[in-house]
Amino acid sequence: MSTHYKALARRTSPEVIPLFPLNGTVLLPACDLPLNIFEPRYLNMVDDALKTDRLIGMVQSRKSGLVSVGGLGRIIQFSETEDGRYLIVLKGLKRFKVIEEVETPSPYRQAKVDYEPFINDADIHAAKQTSEALSESGRTDRSALTVAMKTLAKKIGVRVDWEALSEIPLPVLVNQAAMISPFQPEDKQSLIEAVSTDDRRRLLIGLMHLYAGSDSPSNPSQTQ
């Protein structure tokens, strides 16, 4: 994986960031999130981000307000459609904790955030496939996740290139699976708030088996 993004995640810690609230979507370290942007205030947000550090905070919301933990992303791909939409891809750098929203003249929301609880997130960017393959426990952890993924994929009728997935380091695979699985927003939030990758892996396996054994809810589209 990328030592460049590991270093970038470590040194990038803006105190105030623009927020893109999107329920059903979480952004985790070392993973890419494609987004279709069409609402004027978020078009404005992307414009501003491209002029500066290309950073956007993805976060879910509840009736009571924003959730406490979100993911900081950097725009790594950008294109504009003929009808004025932006197609972007965010690379997840690290998680953040929302401290408070700040007053701003911008049409989109911004918040003061803290990265200290997630100082180890940067390490995921440099995860290596060999690290878990060398140990029996690593192979067992991957096998348990693969079984859960296959069970859920069969339930929802999704075809997966399992050979390609076998080349992805386990911490990154856990994060990718957590992002794309068709879970309810509250379950996705539980996954992003899991303290460690291992905690997230165990929770993910449980959720996959749970959803595979019941009527699977639809996954909200990643548009705004």
C-alpha positions in Angstrom: 0.0 0.0 0.0 1.0 3.7 0.0 3.6 5.1 2.3 2.8 8.5 0.6 -0.8 8.4 2.0 0.5 7.2 5.4 2.7 10.3 5.6 -0.1 12.5 4.3 -2.5 11.2 6.9 -0.1 11.8 9.7 0.7 15.4 8.7 -2.8 16.5 7.6 -4.8 17.6 10.6 -6.9 20.8 9.8 -8.7 22.0 12.9 -11.8 23.0 10.9 -13.1 21.0 7.9 -16.0 21.2 5.5 -18.6 18.5 6.1 -20.6 16.4 3.7 -23.4 14.8 5.6 -24.6 11.6 3.8 -26.4 8.9 5.7 -25.6 5.3 4.8 -22.1 6.3 3.8 -18.9 6.1 5.8 -15.3 6.8 4.8 -12.5 4.7 6.3 -8.7 5.0 5.9 -7.0 3.7 2.7 -10.3 3.3 0.9 -11.8 5.2 -2.1 -15.3 6.7 -2.1 -16.8 7.7 -5.5 -19.4 10.5 -5.2 -21.8 12.1 -7.6 -22.2 15.8 -6.5 -25.1 17.8 -7.8 -26.6 19.9 -5.0 -25.4 23.6 -5.3 -24.0 23.9 -1.8 -21.9 20.8 -2.2 -20.7 21.9 -5.7 -19.5 25.0 -3.9 -17.8 22.9 -1.3 -15.9 20.9 -3.9 -14.9 24.1 -5.6 -13.5 25.5 -2.4 -11.8 22.2 -1.5 -10.1 22.1 -4.9 -8.7 25.7 -4.4 -7.1 24.7 -1.1 -6.2 21.3 0.4 -8.8 19.1 -1.4 -10.1 17.9 2.0 -13.7 17.0 2.8 -15.2 15.4 5.9 -17.7 12.6 5.4 -20.2 12.3 8.3 -23.6 10.9 8.9 -26.4 12.7 10.8 -29.2 11.9 13.1 -32.4 13.8 14.1 -30.4 15.2 17.1 -27.6 16.4 14.9 -24.3 15.1 13.5 -22.9 11.8 14.6 -19.7 12.0 16.7 -17.2 10.3 14.3 -16.6 10.8 10.6 -13.9 10.3 8.0 -11.5 12.8 6.5 -11.1 12.4 2.7 -8.8 13.9 0.1 -10.1 14.5 -3.5 -7.9 12.3 -5.7 -10.1 12.3 -8.8 -12.3 15.0 -10.3 -14.4 15.4 -13.4 -17.3 17.6 -14.5 -20.3 16.4 -16.5 -22.1 18.3 -19.2 -25.0 18.9 -17.0 -22.9 20.5 -14.3 -22.4 17.6 -11.8 -19.1 16.8 -10.3 -17.8 13.2 -10.2 -15.2 12.9 -7.5 -13.3 10.2 -5.6 -12.3 10.7 -2.0 -9.3 8.8 -0.5 -10.0 8.1 3.2 -7.1 9.5 5.2 -8.2 9.1 8.8 -11.1 9.4 11.1 -12.1 12.4 13.2 -14.3 13.3 16.1 -16.7 16.2 15.8 -16.1 18.7 18.5 -18.6 21.4 17.4 -20.0 23.0 14.3 -18.7 26.5 13.5 -20.5 29.5 12.1 -19.5 30.1 8.6 -20.6 32.2 5.6 -20.3 29.2 3.3 -23.5 27.4 2.2 -22.2 24.1 3.5 -21.5 23.0 7.1 -18.1 23.1 8.8 -16.9 21.8 12.1 -14.0 21.8 14.5 -12.7 18.3 14.8 -10.1 16.2 16.7 -8.0 13.4 15.3 -6.2 12.4 18.5 -8.4 9.3 19.2 -7.5 7.9 15.8 -3.7 8.4 15.6 -3.1 4.9 14.4 -5.4 5.2 11.4 -2.4 6.4 9.2 -0.7 3.0 9.6 -3.4 1.3 7.6 -2.2 3.0 4.5 1.1 1.1 4.6 -0.5 -2.3 5.6 1.2 -5.2 3.8 -0.3 -8.5 2.7 2.6 -10.5 4.1 2.0 -9.3 7.6 -1.1 -11.4 8.2 -0.1 -14.2 5.9 2.9 -15.1 8.0 0.9 -16.0 11.1 -1.7 -18.7 11.7 -4.0 -16.1 13.4 -3.8 -13.9 10.4 -4.9 -16.6 8.1 -7.7 -17.5 10.5 -8.9 -13.9 10.7 -9.0 -13.6 6.9 -10.8 -16.9 6.5 -13.5 -16.0 8.9 -14.1 -12.7 7.1 -14.1 -14.4 3.7 -16.7 -16.9 4.9 -18.9 -14.0 6.1 -18.5 -12.1 2.9 -19.4 -15.1 0.7 -22.5 -15.7 2.8 -23.7 -12.1 2.4 -22.7 -12.0 -1.2 -24.8 -15.1 -1.9 -27.8 -13.6 0.0 -27.9 -10.4 -1.9 -26.9 -11.9 -5.3 -23.6 -10.1 -5.8 -20.7 -11.6 -7.8 -17.2 -11.0 -6.3 -13.7 -11.5 -7.6 -12.5 -13.5 -4.6 -9.0 -14.0 -6.1 -8.5 -10.2 -6.4 -9.7 -9.7 -2.8 -7.1 -12.1 -1.6 -4.4 -9.7 -2.6 -5.7 -6.9 -0.4 -4.1 -6.5 3.0 -6.6 -7.5 5.7 -6.9 -4.1 7.5 -7.8 -2.5 4.1 -10.2 -5.3 3.2 -12.0 -4.9 6.5 -12.4 -1.2 5.8 -13.5 -1.6 2.2 -16.1 -4.3 3.2 -17.4 -2.1 6.0 -17.9 0.7 3.5 -19.7 -1.2 0.7 -21.8 -3.6 2.6 -25.5 -2.9 2.5 -26.0 -2.1 6.2 -28.3 0.4 7.8 -26.7 3.8 8.8 -26.5 3.0 12.5 -24.6 -0.2 11.7 -22.2 1.6 9.4 -21.7 4.1 12.2 -20.9 1.3 14.7 -18.2 0.1 12.2 -16.5 3.5 11.8 -16.5 4.0 15.5 -14.9 0.6 16.3 -11.7 1.4 18.1 -9.4 -0.9 16.2 -9.4 -2.7 12.9 -9.7 -6.0 14.7 -12.7 -4.7 16.6 -14.2 -3.6 13.2 -13.5 -7.0 11.7 -15.3 -8.9 14.4 -18.3 -6.5 14.3 -18.3 -6.7 10.5 -18.4 -10.5 10.5 -21.3 -10.5 13.0 -23.2 -8.0 10.9 -22.7 -9.9 7.7 -24.0 -13.1 9.2 -26.9 -11.2 10.7 -27.9 -9.5 7.4 -27.4 -12.8 5.5 -29.9 -14.4 7.7 -32.6 -11.8 7.3 -34.1 -9.7 4.6 -31.3 -7.4 3.4 -32.0 -3.7 3.4 -31.1 -1.7 0.4 -27.9 0.4 0.4 -28.5 4.2 0.0 -26.9 5.5 -3.1 -23.8 7.7 -2.8 -25.2 10.8 -4.3 -25.9 14.3 -3.2 
